[in-house]
Amino acid sequence: MKLSFAEKYAAIGKPEYEGLFITAVTTTGVFCRPGCRARKPKIDNVTFYKTAQEALQNGFRPCKICRPMEHLDKTPKAIKNILQELQNSPDLRLKDRDLRLRGLAPASIRRWFKRQHKMTFHAYQRMLRINSAFHNIKAGQSVTQSGLGSGYDSISGFSAAYQGIFGTSPSRVQDKKVITLARFTTPLGPMFAAASEKGLCLLEFTDRRSLKTEFRDLCRRLNAIILPGNNFHLEQVKTEILEYFSGNRKKFTIALDAPGTDFQKIVWKGLSKISYGQTRSYKELAKHLGKPKAIRAVARANGQNRIGIIIPCHRVIGADGNLKGYGGGLTRKKWLLDLEAKYI
């Protein structure tokens, strides 16, 4: 059954529409199943997704009332307990050992998440932690209000969750520079963009596995704290990236602020010189940089690039012509190269 936006909005609160859509509320950062008994949000504050996975990837957290991560009458009690535990404490990091201590088989948990939500159990935990921290701070409240208001039992618990992701306490804004973080949607999925006053620091797909490490490294190198918001550079990158995806931009003009080692900066500069629609192997890139024996080091620096697409690490391929080593996933890498080949 295909429903219009208006029909979906009219169906909010009606359990018979279960499975047809997910309701996400922009003011609270929460997503719900259709029959949720919470108060109906205003129409201007609602967006709809097909699945819970899409809502998570776009920065929303599961509702504590209707529990949309649980499939009605299909979720084993043990998994319901795990989901509830994570809902109450999004800063938890449950590893295989923790699951075994709870009498659960890690392989069974992994299979259930892949089958029901098309994601791994650990990917779900990462999204939950990042989305929780993002919306807690974005609310614009004090650390106390936003932390306790988001379900944390203590300010120390909230601060620990934020620090675990961004590498610094949310209360230390006064002695830190600010890196501003925003999300936006692209044809290949949502992305995070982060910018200082000088320029763009990070551009990554929100499901990149090393995202937490990149956040912390940025904070350390720039003596900064990351806070959700907006600035001139973020507005510019959204415009330029969407123009790129539509085939209307081949060169980017946005200012960059990409701290790194001297070697990393040399490699990133070399990447930026690979023309739109062209590719270069790791070996060719190392030779071009005057470092023909440093192929592995060049490949490692390529993988440490935090500014995807604009510093085009997707244009580096294996010596045999096969696609290798892209943090956003090889499917996205092929899509980007096919896009550029189309508009050369």
Buried (B, 14 or more C-beta within 10 A) or exposed (E): EEBEEEEBBEBBBEEEBBEBBBBBBBEBBBBBBBBBEBEEBEEEEBBBBEBBBBBBBBBBBBBEEBBBBBBEEEBEEBBEEBBBEBBEBBBBEBEBEBBEEEEBEBEEBBEBBEEBBEBBBBBBBBBBBBBBBBBBBBBEBEBEEBBBEBBBEEBEBBBEBBBBBBBBBBBEBEEBEBBBBBBBEBEBBBBBBBBBEEBBBBBBBBBBEEBBEBBBBBBEEBEBBBBBBEBEBBBBBBEBBBEBBEEEBEEBEBBBBBBBEEBBEBBBEBBBEBEBBEBBBBBBBBBBBEBEEBBEBBBBBBBBBBBBBBBBBBBBBBEEEEBBBBBBBEEBBEBBBEBBEEEE
